[in-house]
């Protein structure tokens, strides 16, 4: 599945969508100060908008290719474990890779892991776009304390598009 991106021109929401859609919107925005963020991680990302609309479509329309099984999104990386860990993994149904995928999927589905991930995503977004706003630290504390009302109150004086996106990232 392709990660969605959200672009902001200054403090105004510009576009949310696929990398191709957002890149086209950024290109149309011209020289405006545009920041683009991954909705999955909250991290700021760069898009190559050179060469016009056709070049952008060609660049972002296809799925990225890499090592592993690209059609499945599999990428090869190295994992370092003790021999007893490898022994246990190799005894699991489907082998080591399948066992690791099951363990990771189960951990990711845990409610506390999902909430932590959402908070981290919202924080990364806010640190990049609003880190110098008044009340940023108080908003961050409220976010990590799980104080939604306090978080919303700290965001209230900020630009509506930024506050709204932060709330969407933090709470869905």
Buried (B, 14 or more C-beta within 10 A) or exposed (E): EEEBBBBBBEBEBBBBBBBBBBBBBBBEBEEEEBBBBBBBBBEBBEBEBEEEEEBBBEBBEEEEEEEEEEEEEEEEEEEEEEEEEEEEBEEBEEEBEEBBEEEEEEEEEEEEEEEEBBBBBBBBBBBBBBEEBEBBEEBBEBBBEEBEEBBBBBBEEBBEBBBEBBBBBBBE
